[in-house]
Amino acid sequence: MDISNWTRKSLLGIEELSHNEITQILELAKLFKKETEGDMSNKNYLRGKRMVNLFMEPSTRTRIAFEVAAKSLHADVISVAEQSSSLTKGETLRDTAMNIQALGADAIVLRHSSPGASLFLSKIVDVPIINAGDGAHEHPSQALLDLYTLQDKLGTVEGKKITILGDILFSRVARSNFWALSKMGAEVTLAGPSTLVPKQFESMGARVSHNLEEALQDADAVMLLRIQHERQSSSHFPSLAEYTKVFGLNKDRKQWLKKGALILHPGPVNRGVELDSELADSPQSVILDQVSNGIAVRMAILYLCTMQGATNL
């Protein structure tokens, strides 16, 4: 596969990517997924490279997927969590990253609570920075794996209607997915209570709905999002029970879904709040497909950013 036209050293967000760049990542992910189904023992794509996962917020799926992706490419992986880093002693993020680079890192995968943290580091260190989530700004690898999953199941997202339901205001997943889906030709509806889905999102080109039945009825896929309590300084609705009563997707509201509509969730799922277990575990759910596809997508990201300037895979 020719990768000579990939010019980005870092992956900081989806908004800045072109249609062709997104397609290139997904095509490479498809190749890697096929290879991982066979023997990867002699596929030394990133042997000798050192990847550092610097996670300043809790993570299960993203951190482990990046670890598995790097190891699948035969890179060395070191994971650092905030509580085990010198950041707890007052060291700045800048100094932490500079020291990680001095220790021989070839790439840094960063998750941080501050929007723009990955962009900030990309201007300081010489190694690639891969954004694994920066505050409520972006989560590019999640959007790419969601897009991969949708294309795998639907064939294409062009012309498809995708509803993202839940806490849009504080969700980096919603923002990255909106950019990814829009760039690939999907019609995106952002749905939820007006306090979490303000009309200002219409200026981005999204359709905004505060009526659950209306938001679901024509959707080819619906992506549920949890309530981001950790980013809210005050409550944006009376209670979780009230949210569930009005916007929770349950077996009774399943009838509002189009036949064959896919159900997605980036996790963690708050069962019984935004999504009932019966639907989370149903044949329509592709939640676990999202998780497994995340490995191949992150393999593609790591390879493209680390091997920038290479001509062929």
N, C-alpha and C positions, 0 to 999 in steps of 0.2 A: 504494500500500500504506500502510495506516495504521500509523504507528509511535509514536503519541502515548502509548501505555501503556508504552513503554520508559523506565525511570527511572534506570538505572545509568549513572554517568559513566565508571567504570572496569570492566574485566573482569579480575578477579583469580583466579578459579577456577571450577570446575564445581560443587563441593560446595554453594556458596551459591545457585546458579541454580535456578529453578523449572522444572517441565515446560513451562509456557507460554513462559518466556523462552528456553529452548533451542529450542522450536518456532519462535519468532519469528526467531531468528538463522538457522535452517536454511531457513525460507521466504524470507527476504530473500536468502540465499545462492543459492537456486534462481533467484530473479528475476535476480540479478546474473549468474549463469552463463549464463542465456539471453541476456542483453544482450551479454555479452562475445563471444558467437558471431556477433554482428552488428557494426555500426559504433558504436564508443564515442566517436568524435571530438567529438560534440556533447553528451555526457553529463558535464556539468561539476559532478558531485555535490559534490566537495570542492575545487574550484578556489579557490585563495587560502589553503587550509589547509596547515600545515607539520607533517609527521610526522617524528619523530626515532626511528630504530632505535638503541637503546643496548644493544649485545650484549657482555656481559662473559664470555661463553663462546663457543667455536666453534660455528658454525651454517652450513649451506648452504641446506637446503630452507626452514626457517622464515624466515630473514632475507630470502632472495630473494623468497619468496612474499609477505611483508609489503611489500616494495618494489614488486613488480609490482601487488599489490592497490591500494596507495596511488596509484601512477601511473595505474592503470586508472580511478581515480576523479578523476584530474587534480589530485591533491594534490602538493605539493613534498615530496621525501623526502631526508633526510640520514641516513646510516648511520655510526655511531661504534662502533669496536671497542676493546676494552680496551687493546690495545697501542698504539693511536694516541690515547688519551685521557690527561688529566692524572691519572687514577687511578694511573698508573705512577709519578707524581711524588709520590704521597702524598695527593692530594686525596680527600676522602671521597665516597661515593656521593651523600650528601645535597647537598653543595656542587656536584657535577657536575650533578645534576638541577636544582637551583635556577638554575644558570647557563644550562642548556639552556632552561628556562622563560623566563628573562630575555632570551634571544636570539630569542624569539618562537615557540617550539614550541606547537602546538595539541594535540599528543598525544605521549606517549612510549611506545614499545614496548620493554619491558625483558626481557632475559634475564640471569639472575644465578645464581651457584652457591649462594647462601644462601636457604634456605626462608623465605618471608615478605618477601623484598626488595621485591616489587611492592606488597604491603600497606603496608609501611613508607613507600615513596615516595608512595603515594596519600594519606597523612595529612600530607604535607609540602608538595607542590606542588598547584596549583589545576587543572592540566590533567589529562585522562584518562591513566591508566596501564593499559597492556595487558600482561598477563603472558605472555611468550613462553617461559616455563620458569623456575621458581625451585627450584634444587636438586633434591631428590628429592620435592618437595611436589606441584606441579601443572604441567600444560602444557595449559591449556584450549583453545587454538585447535586443537591436534593432536587432542584428543578430539572436538571438534565436526566436524572434517573427516572423521575416521574414522566418526563417526555418520552424517554426510551420505552417505558412500560406501556404508555398509551399508544405509541406507534406500533409496538409489538402486537398489541391486542386489537387495535382498530385499523392497522395498516397505514393510516396517516391521520394527522390531526387537522389537516387543512379542511376548512369548512365544517368541522365538528364543533359542537356546542359543549363547552366544559364549564361546570359550575364549581367555584371554590366557596365553601360554606364554613363560616365560623368567625374567629377573631382575625379579621383582615388588618385592622389598624396596627396591631402590634406584631404582625407575622412577617418575618423575613422570607418564609417559604411562599407565602401568598404573592409577595412582590416579585420574587425570582420566577415563580411559575407564570405569573401574568406576562412578564417580558418574554419568557421562552415560548409559551403557547401563542402569544400574539405574533411573534416573529415568524412562527411556523404556520400561520394562517388560521388558527382556531378562533372561535367566537367565545370570549370569556365573560362569564357573569360572576360577580362578587356578591355574595349573599350573607345576611345575618342581621342582627339588630342595628338600628341606625347609629347607635353609639359606637359600634365597632366597624361599621361599614358606611362611613360618611359619603355624601354625594360627591365630595372632592375627587374620588377615584374615577369619576366619569371623565375628568380632564385628561386622564391617562389613556382613555379609549375603551375602558371597561364598561360593561353594563352593570348597574347596581340595582339590587333587589332586596327589599325587606319583607318579602312575602315568600315563605318557604315553598309552598305548592307551585307558585309561579316559577320560582327559580329552578325547580327540579323537573318540571313536566316535559321539557324538550331536550334535556341534557343527555349527551352520549356518555358522559362520565361525571361523577361528583366527587370532589376531594374535600374531605372533612378536616377541619383544623381544631386543635384543642384551644382552650382559653389560656392565654399567656399571662398568668397571674404574676409571674416574676418581673414583667415589664410594666405592669399597671400600678400607678401610684394611688389610684382609687378605683372603686368598683364601677363598671360601666353597664351594669344591669342589676336588678334587685338581689338575685341569688342564682346559684347553679341550677336549682330546681326550676326556677322561672325560665332560665335559658333553655333547659332541656324540654320544658313543657311547650315552648314556642318553636325552637329551632333544632331540637334533637331529632336525629334520623332513626326511627324505630320501625318495627314490623308493620304497624298500622299505616305509617306514611310510605311504606315501600310501594304502595299502589300508585303513588304520585310519580314514581320513577318510570321512565321509558323501559320497555322490555329489553333486557340485555345491557342496560346501562351499567358501567363499571363503577365500583366504589374504591376510592383510594384514601389513604391516610399516611402522612409522613411519620407518625408516631412521636411520642408515646400516645397510645389510644386511651382516653378516659372512658372506659366502657360504661354505658348507662348514662353518660352525659351527652356528648355530641354524637355518639354512635352506639346502638345496641349490639350486644354480642352476637345475636342471631344474624345480623347483617354483616358484622365484621368477619364472621366465619363462614359466610355464604359463598356459593359459587361465583357470585358477582364481584366478590371482593378480590382485589389484586394486591393487597397490602404486603403479603409475604413476597410476592413477585417484585414489588418495589425494592424490598430489602436485598434480595439476591441480585437483582439487576444493578444495584448500587455498587457492587464490587467491580463489575466490568466497566461501568462508567468511570469510576475513580481510577481504575487501571489506565484508562485512556487519558484522563486528565494528567495523572502523574507522568505518564510517558511523554505526552506532547510538551508539557512544560519543562520537564527535565532534559529531554533530548531535543529541545528547540534548535533548529538549524540542521537536523538530520534530513536526509533525503528520502530514505525508504525504511519501512519497518522490517 
